[in-house]
Amino acid sequence: EAGVTQFPSHSVIEKGQTVTLRCDPISGHDNLYWYRRVMGKEIKFLLHFVKESKQDESGMPNNRFLAERTGGTYSTLKVQPAELEDSGVYFCASSQDRAGPFTDTQYFGPGTRLTVL
Amino acid sequence: GNSVTQMEGPVTLSEEAFLTINCTYTATGYPSLFWYVQYPGEGLQLLLKATKADDKGSNKGFEATYRKETTSFHLEKGSVQVSDSAVYFCALGEINDYKLSFGAGTTVTVRA
């Protein structure tokens, strides 16, 4: 079974540019999450999809960040325009959670390292 | 709100040494507790978990016990190997909330 995949693995852009990160969850997982780790600090929750619907986007830092999940499959996270403080590693995770939170494990992808110059 | 504090690294050990990584938490409810590990070039993997007080999670020789009285979930391994070199994250999740709250991570390097 394929795991969670993320693309690209690395992205270097200049301040003011736009970047789109992609996450492909494990097939059949309805729950998809985005997290971010900035400057070696803690990993912070950004948002949670259930199928194509945003269940919780309380962690999104500001309106420069836009997440979508087309047809309840893959998800994209767009940063427009990027700022220096957006640099970090963006992780995607997915889970089935057939019977409620933490019944099933959140499986993480390898992350996308974003550097904004 | 919820928060997790884990010991700062980096930690460097020799093979067969004993490893402890301290983790304490603050939670509004009664959380489940996790240790995730990130090996070089890979994604986060669940190492072990515990869902209620006094539960012990274990995997790959690692253990952690959910201590409600001290709000702790320290990770231990009696004899580390070079292959245990990784970043270790302590995390918690509330029962009615899907998101995980993580600590800052501890980088562990095991030397042969």
Boltz contact constraints between the chains, C-beta under 6 A:
constraints:
  - contact:
      token1: [A, 41]
      token2: [B, 104]
      max_distance: 6.0
  - contact:
      token1: [A, 42]
      token2: [B, 102]
      max_distance: 6.0
  - contact:
      token1: [A, 42]
      token2: [B, 103]
      max_distance: 6.0
  - contact:
      token1: [A, 42]
      token2: [B, 104]
      max_distance: 6.0
  - contact:
      token1: [A, 43]
      token2: [B, 102]
      max_distance: 6.0
  - contact:
      token1: [A, 45]
      token2: [B, 99]
      max_distance: 6.0
  - contact:
      token1: [A, 48]
      token2: [B, 98]
      max_distance: 6.0
  - contact:
      token1: [A, 101]
      token2: [B, 98]
      max_distance: 6.0
  - contact:
      token1: [A, 102]
      token2: [B, 32]
      max_distance: 6.0
  - contact:
      token1: [A, 102]
      token2: [B, 93]
      max_distance: 6.0
  - contact:
      token1: [A, 105]
      token2: [B, 46]
      max_distance: 6.0
  - contact:
      token1: [A, 108]
      token2: [B, 43]
      max_distance: 6.0
  - contact:
      token1: [A, 108]
      token2: [B, 44]
      max_distance: 6.0
  - contact:
      token1: [A, 109]
      token2: [B, 43]
      max_distance: 6.0
  - contact:
      token1: [A, 110]
      token2: [B, 42]
      max_distance: 6.0
  - contact:
      token1: [A, 110]
      token2: [B, 43]
      max_distance: 6.0
